[in-house]
Amino acid sequence: MRDCNQPRIFTIAPGIPFIREMILALLDGRIIESFQYKPSNPLSLASVTIYVPTEQVKQALRSEFLEIIGTTSTILPLIKSLGNTFEEEDFTNQEFKLTPDLNSPLSGIARLLELARLIIVWRNRLPDSIRDIHSNSPIIAPASPADAIWLAKSLAELIDTMEAEEKNLENLHFLNHEKYGDWWILTSEFLKIASQYWRERLSELNLSSPVLHQIALINIEAERLIKEGTKGPVIVAGSTGSVLATSKLISVIAKDPNGAIILPGLDVSMPETLWDIIANDSNSHEKKNFTSATHPQYTLAKLLKYLKIERKNVISLGKLDKKLQLRSFIISQALAPLTEDNTWHVSHSKQENKDFDTAFFDVALIEAKNEREEATAIAVALRLALERPGFKGRKSKAALITADRNLARRVKIELMRFNIEVDDSAGMPLSMTLKGSLLKLLLEATLKPSNPISISSFIKHPLARFGFLEKKLSIAKNALEIIALHSRMNGYGIADLKSWVLEKLSEQKKEKYSPRWRSRLPEDSAELAIELASAITNAVQPLISSLSSQSFKTSEWAYRTACSLESICTDENHNLYNLWSGTEGELLASFFTDIIETDGHIEANGPEWIEIVAALMAGKTVRPKPLRYPRIFLFGTIESRLLDVDTLILGGLNEGIWPSQPPKNPFLSRMMKADIGLEPPEKRIGQAAHDFEMANGTNYLIYTRSLQKESVPTIASRWLQRLLALGGKNFTANLKERGNRYLEWAHLLDVTEKQLPAKRPSPYPLLQIQPKIYSFSEIKKLIHDPYSIYAKKILKLDPMPQLQDEPSLKERGSLFHKIISEFIQDRYNKNTLEFIQAMDYTIESFFEKEKLPPHIELIWKHHFRKIAYSFLVYEENQQPYISQVFSEIHASMDIPSIGITLTGFADRIDILKSGFARIIDYKSGNNPSKNDAKNLIDPQLALEAAALREGAFSLVGCQTPQDLFYIRLKPDFQRDSIVNTDSNKNDATLFIEELSKKALEQLIQFIKLLQNGEKPFISCLRPSKKYNFIDEYHHLARVAEWETNYEE
């Protein structure tokens, strides 16, 4: 029974539905004895006022009232959320002292911009005496406006913390400089921004700090209750009083004759000796005992101490069944605080060990190998939970609580296997939403050096409409990418996209062969691509026009960006519904509005604006409303408080996730915080521990964790470790056994009928459709990987070039090759004598045509000059022996016996003064080696020799090759001849004659086998690791799949 002289302080234990029990206790007079609910009187509840912690609890309380009252017409109690600002109209007609803190609060973005501006000004005006504290470590922070915003976030968190705990910011300067070293002098100077300049700036703006504004409103509410009294029951339900202003309001209500406080999950069974450890530490910062702050009862102990209430005077509402009573006792023991000698004191006996099975009969532990397995098992458990009966015959509800939002997103996706679409009530970062991603892609494509990847990603975003009809748009986007973006843009950007499209179309008209992936575009594709390119450039004009200026204010950048977004997202009817509608659109609109309306005077250039947007968007979360699936919920730890479900899954129970590491402030250490009377950061762990303790009151409970996260071993949550240590090996084994069932069921989801591995492709095409023309270079592919020739020449599948960000090594080799060839032609055809001048001129002219990115051009040009000068030495030494040089010379040789023609270009043929010839092939790498050419693994040189002997090079005529070699285009210049250098001329020509005949005979024999159907166009004919050359067609042949089976 309650002592009439004591305040009405109640608690509802974990395991009793908090909201439902509170309503029932109110209705039947267990909370306020003088209050009686009369169903026949619709105004019976109108005089009741209830304060709850969050908006989620507020909505749940209303729903539960309606469910309990039923169809009876009743005006519900006035329900207020302590987490949100009170309705200010409640105070407008009252005589309360108006203070600056009652001015409108500054928005989050405006505050960051204002603080960042002050930080930049502070950096620029920092006295030399402070700047030179550490002469060897010059102070450059913040290095950019975005850095200033990140610093502003940390500073804002410190300001909020001190204001919430009602500590004067000027106390920061009373910390002992000598105790904390020279860096504290600098930090102290920086923190003057918070203690001095910030209040002055708020006064100039006629605005208030959000935290102080909230505190002022709570204080006025408390003052109003004292002055006016209450006409009916006033209840604070579910609050732990973690904010000092809330504790004051709770104290006022507790003393009111109609007031009552209902605490969530106060541990009334904890031994007094252990409770005293927590209660004493909760009221003292002198001991600096941070471990007590991690206990789940720490905040409640602190509140009771503030209210001057003994724990024994707190009345429990509702009654737990035996199972949950035992579980609550065991959890309390597992989370018991450390004693003064740092030992974990528990008081369980052998008899109590037998109760573990009873208490945790419906509890399981899932230990998955990785995050994916954990998410799948959770999804299975949530789906199966729907099959259980719910509370008192209602449909069952299930929820996942986790501090790991990545895990929540994985579970959300896995639930789609069961056609269940749920929302994460903790929300999704704005940057990860469709509209947020469009903003990021827009800025990347316009304000950074353009490249095909960023432009294509931006253009193909699903919200990018550019005023086109939807059907027409998809064709235009595809055409623009295929025509213009599958190659380097040679200095063009999104600002002149139309010009680039026109240039590419002009080039493609001159091509002798158009690849199938381009030739299959619809007839009007070119016109649509030009039209879309023009629309894109017009849409982003507000941003690209700003690149000519050094910098703009953030408000100007925000306005220009919003204008571009509107032009991008407008549809054919000039409708912007897709951009600004819904929760995402509203948040994005407020994001730009806050920046535009802020008098922050921060200037930035284009790349800096990108970083500023990223810094300001961080922490912006889109919360779903309403939730799509009414029976399965994905909660964050805060959103789950006091809400009741039938099955609860506690996910991500690993150290560093749940609980997370205490937040680190870059300005104050733990000891500094203690010195100025701030709560230790470990207090948040204690609040998370209380959430864990409350969650353990759910009937059907599942703990989950992954043994590895991102391939790194994890450590189980400290709470789980304690519980398993307390329960012992058998208890742990039983929990895991029940959890393993979910893992097994999760594995079964991916079990399918056994599939035979893909067979090695071995097509036998008809002779009529087999190729009649091969190039010299294609013969190597033919003998190593006939399937690639089949795909290219018979199926006519042309590989599409990848979207290129930067030039590839293949392009580098091709460029070097062209420079050498051009130089050779000029040198011998024009009789240029100045080797170095001629080479320099050729290098400069080719690099100018290529329009490479500056950093690539610098590296490649420097590298090639080294190659070129080594090559010039070789050329000068060879000049006396050469009578004529042919570069990039074409050949065509018919082979009547098999009805094919060999064609191609030789890089270089030298006609020597001795009457013989030599064939040279330029290579930028080490492959093929001279042994590959000699052993006919790569028969190109040998076949070119055969063609030269037959007069297939029409401009050269019949010649006898004396040498075949590679010139390696490397700084250390290599000449790899396949002929023994010790051989005389006759031996060399004889060797080459025999080699060329052998290469031709082998080719004829191999092609005959293909033509006769005796050999298929098999994939990777020589699968040896040494000769298994990567090819564009390997993915079509599924090489990676069948090759593993082949090797086994």
JOBELZI-V272139 format. One record per pair of residues at least 24 apart in sequence whose C-alpha atoms are under 7 Angstrom apart, sorted by the first residue. I is the first residue (numbers start at 1). GAP is how many residues later the second one is. Records with the same first field share a line. If there is no record, write none. Layout:
BEGIN
I: GAP + GAP
END
This chain:
BEGIN
7: 247 + 248
8: 246 + 251 + 252 + 253
9: 251 + 252 + 253 + 305 + 306
10: 251 + 252 + 253 + 304 + 305 + 306 + 307
11: 251 + 252 + 253 + 254 + 255 + 303 + 304 + 305 + 306
12: 251 + 252 + 253 + 304 + 305 + 306
13: 251 + 252 + 253
14: 251 + 680 + 682 + 683
15: 305 + 309 + 682 + 683
16: 302 + 304
17: 627
18: 624
19: 42 + 623
20: 44
21: 297
31: 229
32: 201 + 226
39: 33
42: 31 + 32 + 33
43: 31 + 32
45: 30 + 31 + 32
46: 29 + 30 + 31
47: 30 + 184 + 185 + 186
48: 29 + 30 + 184 + 185 + 186
49: 28 + 29 + 30 + 184 + 185 + 186
50: 27 + 28 + 29 + 30 + 184 + 185 + 186 + 187
51: 28 + 29 + 30 + 31 + 184 + 185 + 186
52: 28 + 29 + 30 + 184 + 185 + 186 + 187
53: 28 + 29 + 30 + 185 + 186
54: 27 + 28 + 29
55: 26
56: 583
57: 585 + 586
85: 129
86: 131
100: 108
101: 107 + 108 + 111 + 112 + 115
102: 106 + 111 + 114
103: 103 + 104 + 105
104: 103 + 104
105: 102 + 103 + 104 + 105 + 108
106: 101 + 102 + 103 + 104
109: 485 + 486 + 507
110: 484 + 485 + 488
112: 37 + 40 + 41
113: 36 + 487
114: 486
115: 37
116: 32 + 33 + 36
117: 483 + 484 + 485
118: 75
119: 29
120: 28
130: 56
145: 459 + 463 + 467
146: 462 + 465 + 466 + 469
149: 466
150: 465
154: 511
159: 35
160: 51
163: 48 + 49
164: 47 + 79 + 80
165: 78 + 79
169: 25 + 26
170: 25
171: 505
187: 480
215: 30
218: 27 + 31
219: 26
222: 27 + 30
230: 28
232: 26
233: 25 + 26
234: 24 + 25 + 26
235: 24 + 25 + 26
236: 24 + 25 + 26
237: 24 + 25 + 26
238: 24 + 25 + 26 + 404
239: 24
240: 59 + 60 + 63
241: 62
242: 57
247: 56
251: 56
265: 429
266: 31 + 34
274: 63
285: 389 + 392
288: 386
290: 390 + 392
292: 45
293: 389 + 390 + 393
294: 388 + 389 + 391 + 392
295: 42 + 391 + 394
296: 390 + 391 + 393 + 394
297: 393
298: 388
323: 35 + 36
324: 35 + 373
326: 33
327: 32 + 33
328: 369
331: 362 + 392
334: 388 + 389 + 392
335: 384
353: 374
356: 371
362: 337 + 338 + 339
363: 337 + 338 + 339 + 372
364: 337 + 338 + 339 + 371 + 372 + 374 + 375
365: 337 + 338 + 339 + 370 + 371 + 373 + 374
366: 337 + 338 + 339 + 370 + 373 + 374
367: 337 + 338 + 339 + 340
368: 337 + 338 + 339
369: 337 + 338 + 339
370: 336 + 337 + 338 + 339
371: 36 + 335 + 338
374: 330 + 331 + 332
375: 32 + 35 + 36 + 39
376: 35 + 38 + 370
377: 365 + 366 + 369
378: 33
379: 32 + 35 + 36
380: 362 + 366
381: 361
385: 262
390: 256
391: 255
396: 235 + 250
397: 234 + 235 + 248 + 249 + 250
398: 233 + 234 + 235 + 247 + 248 + 249 + 250
399: 233 + 234 + 235 + 236 + 246 + 248 + 249 + 250
400: 233 + 234 + 235 + 248 + 249 + 250 + 251
401: 233 + 234 + 235 + 236 + 239 + 248 + 249 + 250
402: 233 + 234 + 235 + 248 + 249 + 250
403: 233 + 234 + 254 + 255
404: 248 + 253
408: 226
421: 207 + 208
422: 206 + 207 + 210 + 211
423: 201 + 204 + 205 + 211
424: 210 + 211
425: 198 + 199 + 209 + 210 + 211 + 214
426: 197 + 209 + 210 + 213
427: 194 + 195 + 196 + 197
428: 193 + 194 + 195
429: 190 + 191 + 192 + 193
430: 187 + 190 + 191 + 192
431: 186
435: 149
443: 167
446: 48 + 97 + 98
447: 159 + 160
448: 159
450: 43 + 44
451: 38 + 354
452: 33 + 36 + 351 + 352 + 353
453: 350 + 351 + 352
456: 25
463: 106
464: 104 + 105
465: 103 + 104 + 105 + 106
466: 69 + 70 + 101 + 102 + 103 + 104 + 105
467: 103 + 104 + 105 + 107
468: 103 + 104
469: 103
476: 49 + 52 + 53 + 56
479: 42 + 46 + 47 + 50
480: 49
482: 36
485: 318
486: 315 + 316 + 317 + 318
487: 316 + 317
488: 316 + 317
490: 360 + 361 + 362
491: 360
494: 43
495: 42 + 49
497: 36 + 40
498: 32 + 35 + 36
501: 29
515: 283
516: 281 + 282
517: 281
539: 25 + 28 + 29
540: 24
547: 59
550: 55
551: 52 + 53 + 54
552: 51 + 52 + 53
553: 48 + 49 + 50 + 51
554: 41 + 48 + 49 + 50
555: 40 + 41
556: 40
558: 34 + 37 + 38
559: 37
583: 39
584: 38
637: 54
641: 50
646: 52 + 53 + 54
647: 51 + 52 + 53 + 54
648: 50 + 52 + 53 + 54
649: 52 + 53 + 54
650: 52 + 53 + 54
651: 52 + 53 + 54
652: 52 + 53 + 54
653: 51 + 52 + 63 + 64
654: 51 + 60 + 61 + 62 + 63
655: 60 + 61 + 62 + 63
658: 59
659: 26 + 29 + 58
757: 284 + 285
758: 283 + 284
759: 283
760: 259 + 282
761: 257 + 258 + 276
762: 254 + 255 + 256 + 257
763: 253 + 254 + 255
764: 249 + 252 + 253
767: 244
769: 25
770: 24
772: 127 + 128 + 129
773: 127 + 128 + 129
774: 127 + 128 + 129
775: 127 + 128 + 129
776: 126 + 127 + 128 + 164 + 167
777: 163
780: 158 + 159
784: 236 + 237 + 238
785: 233 + 234 + 235 + 236
786: 231 + 232 + 233 + 235
787: 230 + 231 + 232
788: 245
790: 227
799: 233
813: 111
817: 105
819: 24 + 27
821: 66
824: 63
825: 62
828: 57
835: 37
866: 105
867: 102 + 103 + 104 + 106
870: 101 + 103
871: 102
881: 31 + 32
882: 28 + 29 + 30 + 31
883: 28 + 29 + 30
884: 26 + 27 + 28
885: 24 + 25 + 26
886: 24
890: 63
891: 61 + 62 + 63
892: 60 + 61
893: 54 + 59
898: 106 + 110
916: 43 + 44 + 45 + 46
917: 42 + 43 + 44 + 45
918: 43 + 44 + 45 + 46
919: 44 + 45 + 46
920: 44 + 45 + 46 + 47
921: 44 + 45 + 46
922: 44 + 45 + 46 + 47
923: 43 + 44 + 45 + 46
924: 44 + 45 + 46
925: 43
930: 46 + 47 + 48
931: 47
933: 45
934: 44
936: 63
939: 60
942: 53 + 54 + 57
943: 53 + 56 + 57
945: 51
946: 50 + 51
961: 28
962: 26 + 27
963: 25
END
